[in-house]
Amino acid sequence: MLDDRKLTFEQAMEELEDIVSKLEEGDVPLEEAITYYKRGVELSKLCSDKLKNVENQLTQVLTEDGQAVAFIVNEEE
């Protein structure tokens, strides 16, 4: 297992998918299942945080003078 700070989004998702597969099989002892579940929650939060960070980056645009401003899309109804 890599240090969580160095995990890429893809690596975290792959590990999370492995955990889900193991838990779905249903033949994991309870203590091990709890450990997998806790790790899955950590990975889920890590992925969510990474996505939120990317979303924040994508919703910022730079003005001509280099200032970051929020990018707002007005949706038509």
C-alpha atoms as a printed R data frame, in Angstrom:
   type eleno elety resid chain resno       x       y       z
1  ATOM     1    CA   MET     A     1   0.000   0.000   0.000
2  ATOM     2    CA   LEU     A     2   1.387   3.386  -0.996
3  ATOM     3    CA   ASP     A     3   1.443   6.420   1.243
4  ATOM     4    CA   ASP     A     4  -2.037   7.938   0.786
5  ATOM     5    CA   ARG     A     5  -0.542  11.353   0.025
6  ATOM     6    CA   LYS     A     6   1.216   9.837  -2.995
7  ATOM     7    CA   LEU     A     7  -1.743   7.829  -4.294
8  ATOM     8    CA   THR     A     8  -3.128   9.026  -7.575
9  ATOM     9    CA   PHE     A     9  -6.868   9.136  -8.085
10 ATOM    10    CA   GLU     A    10  -6.606   6.111 -10.373
11 ATOM    11    CA   GLN     A    11  -4.588   4.105  -7.828
12 ATOM    12    CA   ALA     A    12  -7.056   4.922  -5.062
13 ATOM    13    CA   MET     A    13  -9.993   3.922  -7.270
14 ATOM    14    CA   GLU     A    14  -8.303   0.645  -8.206
15 ATOM    15    CA   GLU     A    15  -7.687  -0.213  -4.555
16 ATOM    16    CA   LEU     A    16 -11.261   0.757  -3.702
17 ATOM    17    CA   GLU     A    17 -12.588  -1.476  -6.493
18 ATOM    18    CA   ASP     A    18 -10.497  -4.382  -5.146
19 ATOM    19    CA   ILE     A    19 -11.950  -3.850  -1.681
20 ATOM    20    CA   VAL     A    20 -15.498  -3.762  -3.020
21 ATOM    21    CA   SER     A    21 -14.891  -6.999  -4.940
22 ATOM    22    CA   LYS     A    22 -13.559  -8.737  -1.829
23 ATOM    23    CA   LEU     A    23 -16.486  -7.563   0.280
24 ATOM    24    CA   GLU     A    24 -19.019  -8.556  -2.385
25 ATOM    25    CA   GLU     A    25 -17.656 -12.109  -2.409
26 ATOM    26    CA   GLY     A    26 -18.985 -12.409   1.128
27 ATOM    27    CA   ASP     A    27 -16.464 -14.943   2.430
28 ATOM    28    CA   VAL     A    28 -14.298 -12.413   4.314
29 ATOM    29    CA   PRO     A    29 -14.109 -12.833   8.115
30 ATOM    30    CA   LEU     A    30 -15.903 -10.071  10.016
31 ATOM    31    CA   GLU     A    31 -12.758  -8.456  11.473
32 ATOM    32    CA   GLU     A    32 -11.135  -8.372   8.052
33 ATOM    33    CA   ALA     A    33 -14.324  -7.004   6.481
34 ATOM    34    CA   ILE     A    34 -14.361  -4.163   9.008
35 ATOM    35    CA   THR     A    35 -10.732  -3.352   8.178
36 ATOM    36    CA   TYR     A    36 -11.555  -3.378   4.462
37 ATOM    37    CA   TYR     A    37 -14.604  -1.197   5.071
38 ATOM    38    CA   LYS     A    38 -12.569   1.393   7.016
39 ATOM    39    CA   ARG     A    39  -9.927   1.473   4.288
40 ATOM    40    CA   GLY     A    40 -12.654   1.839   1.684
41 ATOM    41    CA   VAL     A    41 -14.082   4.849   3.517
42 ATOM    42    CA   GLU     A    42 -10.601   6.434   3.630
43 ATOM    43    CA   LEU     A    43 -10.100   5.837  -0.088
44 ATOM    44    CA   SER     A    44 -13.565   7.151  -0.895
45 ATOM    45    CA   LYS     A    45 -12.808  10.372   0.993
46 ATOM    46    CA   LEU     A    46  -9.427  10.655  -0.710
47 ATOM    47    CA   CYS     A    47 -11.035  10.306  -4.154
48 ATOM    48    CA   SER     A    48 -13.768  12.776  -3.243
49 ATOM    49    CA   ASP     A    49 -11.204  15.315  -2.027
50 ATOM    50    CA   LYS     A    50  -9.140  14.921  -5.193
51 ATOM    51    CA   LEU     A    51 -12.222  15.409  -7.374
52 ATOM    52    CA   LYS     A    52 -13.269  18.464  -5.354
53 ATOM    53    CA   ASN     A    53  -9.783  19.934  -5.796
54 ATOM    54    CA   VAL     A    54  -9.895  19.404  -9.558
55 ATOM    55    CA   GLU     A    55 -13.409  20.865  -9.696
56 ATOM    56    CA   ASN     A    56 -12.202  23.958  -7.841
57 ATOM    57    CA   GLN     A    57  -9.314  24.324 -10.287
58 ATOM    58    CA   LEU     A    58 -11.620  23.989 -13.278
59 ATOM    59    CA   THR     A    59 -14.058  26.581 -11.977
60 ATOM    60    CA   GLN     A    60 -11.358  29.236 -11.790
61 ATOM    61    CA   VAL     A    61 -10.288  31.315 -14.754
62 ATOM    62    CA   LEU     A    62  -7.479  33.805 -14.985
63 ATOM    63    CA   THR     A    63  -8.158  37.374 -15.995
64 ATOM    64    CA   GLU     A    64  -5.790  39.253 -18.266
65 ATOM    65    CA   ASP     A    65  -3.903  40.583 -15.237
66 ATOM    66    CA   GLY     A    66  -3.451  37.075 -13.787
67 ATOM    67    CA   GLN     A    67  -6.155  37.228 -11.127
68 ATOM    68    CA   ALA     A    68  -8.168  34.057 -10.512
69 ATOM    69    CA   VAL     A    69 -11.917  34.550 -10.621
70 ATOM    70    CA   ALA     A    70 -14.779  32.103 -10.363
71 ATOM    71    CA   PHE     A    71 -16.111  30.751 -13.636
72 ATOM    72    CA   ILE     A    72 -19.905  30.729 -13.534
73 ATOM    73    CA   VAL     A    73 -22.089  29.171 -16.204
74 ATOM    74    CA   ASN     A    74 -25.577  30.562 -16.478
75 ATOM    75    CA   GLU     A    75 -27.782  27.624 -17.357
76 ATOM    76    CA   GLU     A    76 -30.751  28.256 -19.598
77 ATOM    77    CA   GLU     A    77 -34.076  27.003 -18.345
